[in-house]
Amino acid sequence: MQGKQRLQELVAKVKNGDQEAVIELVNRFVPLVKKYGHRMGYDEATADLTAWIVHAVHRYEPNTMWGRNELNKFFSRKNDAED
């Protein structure tokens, strides 16, 4: 049986279109997503955080300053679309 893949390997596979890697990546973050989704206090928070993870992985650029404020940008766009 193969051991748990490193996050960096999973991200590379997701960026290359591996759907099984997307599922594994999302499953790896389920505990955190549930925790912070609950803290956000609205029904779709867990789904929104999961969508953000998938979106963020596709946009991720290693060895850069990428990632700063990404979650805030995602929710700002989401809120703008709802208005």
PLY file of the C-alpha trace (Angstrom):
ply
format ascii 1.0
element vertex 83
property float x
property float y
property float z
element edge 82
property int vertex1
property int vertex2
end_header
0.00 0.00 0.00
1.27 3.44 -0.94
1.78 5.95 1.88
0.23 9.37 2.13
1.43 11.65 -0.65
3.15 14.88 0.19
1.00 17.95 -0.26
3.38 19.29 -2.88
2.95 16.11 -4.95
-0.84 16.31 -4.66
-0.88 19.94 -5.75
1.22 19.11 -8.81
-1.17 16.29 -9.74
-4.22 18.52 -9.27
-2.67 21.20 -11.47
-2.11 18.52 -14.11
-5.78 17.54 -14.08
-5.72 14.42 -11.88
-9.27 14.19 -10.48
-8.33 11.54 -7.91
-5.72 13.95 -6.55
-8.43 16.64 -6.22
-10.54 14.28 -4.14
-7.57 13.28 -1.96
-6.58 16.91 -1.46
-10.09 17.97 -0.48
-10.42 14.99 1.87
-7.16 15.92 3.54
-8.54 19.35 4.41
-12.03 18.24 5.52
-11.35 18.66 9.27
-10.08 22.22 8.83
-12.83 23.11 6.37
-15.50 21.90 8.78
-13.89 23.73 11.69
-13.60 27.07 9.93
-16.84 26.64 8.01
-18.67 26.30 11.29
-16.93 29.40 12.66
-17.96 31.44 9.63
-21.56 30.94 10.67
-23.47 30.47 7.43
-24.83 27.34 5.78
-22.70 27.31 2.62
-19.39 28.14 4.32
-18.07 24.58 4.13
-18.89 24.32 0.43
-17.39 27.75 -0.23
-14.16 26.85 1.57
-13.91 23.58 -0.35
-14.43 25.42 -3.64
-11.78 27.93 -2.61
-9.25 25.16 -1.94
-9.76 23.65 -5.38
-9.66 27.07 -7.04
-6.58 28.12 -5.08
-4.65 24.96 -5.93
-5.20 25.55 -9.65
-3.90 29.12 -9.28
-1.02 28.26 -6.94
2.45 29.29 -8.08
5.28 27.68 -6.11
8.26 29.74 -4.98
6.34 33.01 -5.12
4.52 35.23 -2.65
1.26 33.78 -3.98
-1.37 33.11 -1.40
-1.39 36.28 0.60
-4.96 37.43 0.92
-6.22 34.79 -1.54
-9.09 33.68 0.70
-10.21 37.27 1.21
-10.12 37.88 -2.56
-12.20 34.76 -3.17
-14.91 35.77 -0.73
-14.89 39.39 -1.96
-15.58 38.18 -5.52
-18.27 35.82 -4.22
-19.96 38.62 -2.26
-19.76 40.98 -5.24
-21.44 38.37 -7.44
-24.26 37.97 -4.94
-24.97 41.72 -4.75
0 1
1 2
2 3
3 4
4 5
5 6
6 7
7 8
8 9
9 10
10 11
11 12
12 13
13 14
14 15
15 16
16 17
17 18
18 19
19 20
20 21
21 22
22 23
23 24
24 25
25 26
26 27
27 28
28 29
29 30
30 31
31 32
32 33
33 34
34 35
35 36
36 37
37 38
38 39
39 40
40 41
41 42
42 43
43 44
44 45
45 46
46 47
47 48
48 49
49 50
50 51
51 52
52 53
53 54
54 55
55 56
56 57
57 58
58 59
59 60
60 61
61 62
62 63
63 64
64 65
65 66
66 67
67 68
68 69
69 70
70 71
71 72
72 73
73 74
74 75
75 76
76 77
77 78
78 79
79 80
80 81
81 82
